[in-house]
Amino acid sequence: MKNQYINVHDLQTKYCLLRTSGVQSRHQISMSIWKIIVVVLLIYFGQVRLQAQSVFSPDELFQQARSAAFDKKDYPKAIELARIALEKSPGYTDIRTFLGRLYTWTGKYDLAKSAFLSALEDDPENEDVLLALLDLEYWNEHYNSALAFCDNGLKLHSDQEELLLRKAKILNALARYGEAYRVTADLIKKYPKNHSARSLLQSIRFDSSMNKVSISDDFTWFDGNYSDYLHNYPWNVLSMDYSRFTGVGPVIARINYGNRFNKEAFQLEMDAYPHLFKNVTAYVNIGVSDQSAVFPHYRVGLSLYAGLPSAFEAEAGFRLLYFSSSTWIYVAGVSKYYSNFWFNGRVYLVPNNQKMSHSYSFSTRYYFGGTDDYWKLSIGYGLSPDDANSTQSFVSDYKLRSKQFLVGFRKSVCKFNVVGFSVSLLNQEFGKGVYGNQINTSVTYIRKF
């Protein structure tokens, strides 16, 4: 008689095998179902596409694409319909131009430019295509390329109103103000009702202002903790400067009057921002004074600014302040433009000051108009050699600590005038372990001409 005992281990093994086999079968069935669904969808959309190709004419597809883009904001569908229409009628310039605009609106700039160039090749005299291409190049700051396309268009349409207006805008963006002014003035003579041209003429006059003078007054109040240290004397710094935009960059001459510790002094400064190479600009500063109790006897500053991808900019440089001895300060920073905002972070390092002194600052601006229309906010820890109110603190060998908060604004008035105001609160260590609060106000007026 055969073994009548049942091997429990064998039964468990068989059960697990059957269960695993069942799971695998269900998994395979599930995968098969999904494959079928995908194939059906591909066939369905392929049939829809074939139906669109066979049933609708290019004009009807063009209208459907426009409806999808303007009424439903469905740009992918509009692009697909426009491409189907072009397959049926490759030489339909209006559809290819519209496809280029769709690519532009969806950020596909290379495809947009390719579409415009293809349309322009089919129809070199088509003004709509040329204007669309010019707008694409202008918005992407490809000004030289845009100018070349514009000049080619003006050879065919010498008096075309929109082409002349765009050429003036491009020349203004290239800082070729004299040419921009002449083109705009000629445009207004030919088309006196063109209000955009008149507005542009005013902007060119404003942008081409090569000179400006400014005056600013900084006043600092101290709380009672400073009474023994400052003998209750507030500080005042009055500055006047003249700026000239030259071929290599802006140059600024400045005279500062300071009243501190019940002493008066003058300081002469010169700033320059020369363009060195492509995307590289420098900052150079030289200053001298007759009274180190108010200003350093002399100061020197140098920074290099390098443009980086994605609207970033990096800075590296130094500041040298000489009172009774030299103090070197090294600076590094990074800036970023995002939408209407500008962000800047900086660090200052001072060696041989308890091994290494360090300060930090973060600033931001929100632009609500032109380059002279913004709100600003700044917070900082430590001292900044670029702040005339804090340079005196670098005399100390002790690592002084401070915290600062600033808020202010700048606004252009009647194009050629700019006014600004800021207020800041500074909590500063002015002696070892001795702190006090300062409130500083600054008022600025600038006149461009």
C-alpha positions, 0 to 999 in steps of 0.5 A: 500500500502506497504512502497514505500520509499527505506531505503538507509542504508539497501542498503549500508549494503547489498552492503558491505556484498556482497562486503565482500563476494566477497573479501572473495571468491576471497581470498579463491580461491587464497588460494586454487590455491596456495595449488594446486600449492604446492601439484603439486610441491611436487608431481613433485619433489617426482616423480623426486626423485622416477625416480632418484631412479628407473632409475639411478644406485648408480654409476650413481647417484654418478657421478651426485652428483660429477658433481653437486658439482664440476662443478656446485657448487650446494652442496644441489643437490649433497647431495640429489643425494648422499643420494638417492644413499645411499638409494639404496646401504647403504654399498657404502663406497665411496658415504658415504665418499663423502657425509661426505665431502659435509657436511664438505664443507657446515659447517655441521660438526656433520653430516660429522663426523657421515657419516665418522664414519658410513663409517669407521664402514663398512670398518675399513681399508679404508684409504680415510675415515680415512684421511677425518675424520682426516682432519675434526677433525684437522680443527676443532681443535679437536686434541686429538680426531684426534690423537686417530683416527690416532693412530688407523689407524696406527695400520692397516697401520703402514707405510702409508705416509699420516697418518704419515704426519697427525700425525706429524701435529697433534702432532705439533699443540698439542705442542708435538714438540719432538714427532712431530719431530721424526715422521716427521724425520722418515717419510722423511727417508721412503719417501725422496721425500715428500716435505710436510714433509720437510716443516713441519720439518722446521715449527716444528723446528721454533715452538719448539723454546723455547727461544728468545732474543729481543732488541727494541729502542723507540725514542720520539721527541717533538714539540716546545710546550714542550721546557720549560717543557722538556728543549728540551731533547728527550726521549729514551727507550732501552729494552733487554729481554730474553723469555723462554717457560716453561711448564706453559707458557712463562716467560720473563726477561727484562732490560730497559734503559731510558733517560728522562728529561736529567736523566738516569735510569734502570728498571728491569722487569719480565713478565709471562703468566701462564696457570691457567685452561682450557681457562684461562691465566694470565698476571703477571708483576713486575718491579723495578727502581732506578729513579722515574723521568724516571720509577716508583720506582716499578710497578705491573700488573695482568690480567686474560684472559678467552677464550669465544665462537666464538673466543672472549677473555675477560680481567680484571685486574689492574696495580699499579705504585708507584712514590712518591705515589701509582696509581691504574689503572684498566683494562678491555678489549675484543678481537676477532679473525675474519678471518686474523684479530685480534681486541682488545678494552680496557678501563683503569680506574683510581680512585681518579683522579678527581673522575674517569679518563678513557682511551680507546684504540682500536687495530687491526692486520692483519695477512699475514703469521704466528704469527709474520707476521702482520700489526697493527693499534691502536688508543687511547684516554687517557693514557695507563699504559702499554706504557712505554712512558706515565707512567710518566704522571700518576704522575699528579693529574690532569686528563691529556688528550691525543689522539694517533694513531699508525701504524706498522708491524712485519715480520719473516725473515728466520724463526728464525728472526723477525723484527718490526717497528712502528710509532705513533703520540701523542697529549698530555696534559702534563700540565693543559691546555697545549698541545704538539705533540709527534712522537714516533718510535720503532724498534724491532729485535727478535731472536728465538732459 
